[in-house]
Amino acid sequence: MILVTGGTGFLGSKLLQFLIDDGRSVIALKRASSTIPDHLKSSSLIQWVEADITDYFSLEELFVQVSQVYHCAAKISYQKHETQEMLETNIEGTRHIVNLCLAHQVKLVHVSSIAALGTSKLGLPVTEEDKWEDKAIISKYTQAKYESELEVWRGISEGLDAIIVNPSVIIGVGSGGNSSRAIFNMVNKGNKIYPLGSVGLVDVSDVAQVMIQLMESDYTAERYILNTQNISNLDLLSKIAQLMGKPAPRIKATPLLLGIAWRLANAASVFTGKKPALTRDTARAANTKLMYNNTKIKQAIGFSFKPLDQTLAEVCEAYYK
């Protein structure tokens, strides 16, 4: 039996669809507050279980019947008031999954993030070999993903059969992808500003398919960057604008401008009660040139990523026509 954590999420729901399409029976974990995507509700191959991954004993009895685990569950937040919950979910939750996989000799595919990677020292795209550096300016989310990945490496050192994937920004068509469509929504509203940095992007379907291939392979004790393409924010926003028939952005979002913007967004949130759309961490990231090398996964399983232009077109067609 296969266990998928975070089954209602953007990646988790896409992974479940591929698994049941292949006739596989799956136990899918969800939080009590999460909604099962409509296209997965009627499947007799999915057993939905409400469980909190930070509660070890709520998970323990499930592992008696499990042989494979895809750990997709994680909390993504750049809000200060959610920091403690995020750290507990990502680090303690992963610790429990790792310990149970060890105890029951279960293979694990863990979804980490490019946030957990080091930075290139030569100005080249980051690889799996670049070393992490603990810096004062890293976000709490970055810290959480790094420390949760350390739990998997600790398990591997104790004999765990595990693979780690480090996807870049995941986009694409699928349930629960509202947060990943934020940049599309911004363009659709007529955004005229572009940050100076660059970003790596990957299609949600590609991530799910790579995870399944790695689970069924003999590979173990490895990490793989999953990234389709590196692209400047200007080029990305311009491509989306063209697909939507909107004007391309033309105003540079300098560090000074972004600094003012995130402070205003933070102040506004006090009055609206809503999460600020821009934070200090996301503003800093927007002007950072981020690049990632996908050579290792291509060589390992011969995977061909869906072209970025195709993914962008599919998202625009699905949600903005």
Summary of the structure (lengths in Angstrom):
residues: 321
radius of gyration: 19.5
end to end distance: 39.9
largest distance: 57.0
contacts: 1020
relative contact order: 0.13
helix: 47%
strand: 17%
